[in-house]
Amino acid sequence: MYFTDRGIEELVERRGEESVTLEWVAEQLRTFVDNNPEFETPIERFATWLARADEDDEE
């Protein structure tokens, strides 16, 4: 188990029943980077990965 799994598990436990839009997620990511600019690059990489996650399935 990676250290980040704890945060992911907490997210599922606290918010697992909610439905959210990608627009909401994007706004949360923007707010996080505004408050934590040192994470700009990892968040950008994560957002790009999410945006392209299904490209491998199309080939």
Buried (B, 14 or more C-beta within 10 A) or exposed (E): EEEEEEEEEEEEEEEEEEEEEEEEEEEEBEEEBEEEEEEEEEBEEEBEEEEEEEEEEEE
